[in-house]
Amino acid sequence: MQLEHDETYMRVALHMARRGLGTTSPNPAVGAVIVSDTPGGKQISARAVTGVGGTPHGEPQAISQAGEQAKGATLYVTLEPCNHQGRTPPCTEAIIKAGLKRVVVASTDLDERVKGTGLERLREAGIEVLTGICKQEADTLNKGHFLRQTEDRPYTIVKMAVSKNGLVAAASENSPTWVTSPLARKRGHLLRAEVDAILVGRKTAEQDNPTLTCRLNGLEHRSPRPVIIDRNLALSADLKIFNPNIVTRPWVITNSDQSKQKISKYQERDCELIHVNKRQAENSEQESLDVKEITNILAQKGITRLLVEGGPTTAQNFLKANLVDQVNIFKGANPLSGQNLLPFGSHSLSWLEDELGFELDHSQKLGDNQMDQFLKI
């Protein structure tokens, strides 16, 4: 019966953690729930999630909410409490001071500064510690944080909108050609709300002229950091993405040998330039930027979850480099004909499962449209 209660309350903590996705960078989104024993039975006395920008952590927020009810209670937390002094004091000390008698943890942290020491410190203080409750769900939720620790890169999602027959609309001179419905596009904006950064290539920025913001009512503040690959700094400074009214200023990725004149054009618009190395494209004389280096730099800048919304070439580059963990395909209700594009450069949708090792995780109907989510296995 106790294990059943533990799973129930941990799922509440996981729900809280999901609410923080896309807001807590450079820290993980950690959910914390405190359950007290009352004359009427067990009762949730507090629930919290890591604050915007990574502070305060979920545990001390929950402890503050619970007040005196924290004493003798159980804390459910989706990730091992930290045991080091960072931007905030150690969460373990707050837990011990509050008099919590039991701590249930879903995932052990892979951060070298924590990695089991938080659990050890709590046990040394006489607190009962249980680990591994809803571990699989929590590990999935924490994947971006873990990858940043182990592979120096963010959890990376490729999003692509295709027609019923699996094609991407070729660029239009007038305006973007929508192959999916408004409802499907809203679901795509929810993806934006759950990531730290959104990346596109130069062609997408130039031809679609997007703002790359989240435009769901009430979630506008959840817009991710825009990242644009512009190898030669050739974009027009008049594009929407450079509008000073967009609060989150873009990062522009380029190579290091650009003129001062080109650089100043971007700096005047408060854009941060990120310099990466060029590499020779496979079986081609064409040069491109090293996408692995791009993900490494983004991780070092605190990005734990990255959404790649760039066109077919950009998606293909990330997939070929084995840097993609999830692919979300939004499929419209109507086919395309004429001169349109395959979704991954020279590859169709079947490439994901036939050669790259992705597996369909789930599908979601969106009116007469559909979203298919694939995960790397």
Order of alpha helices (4+ residues) and beta strands (2+ residues): alpha-beta-beta-alpha-beta-alpha-beta-alpha-beta-alpha-alpha-beta-alpha-beta-alpha-beta-beta-alpha-beta-beta-beta-alpha-beta-alpha-beta-alpha-beta-beta
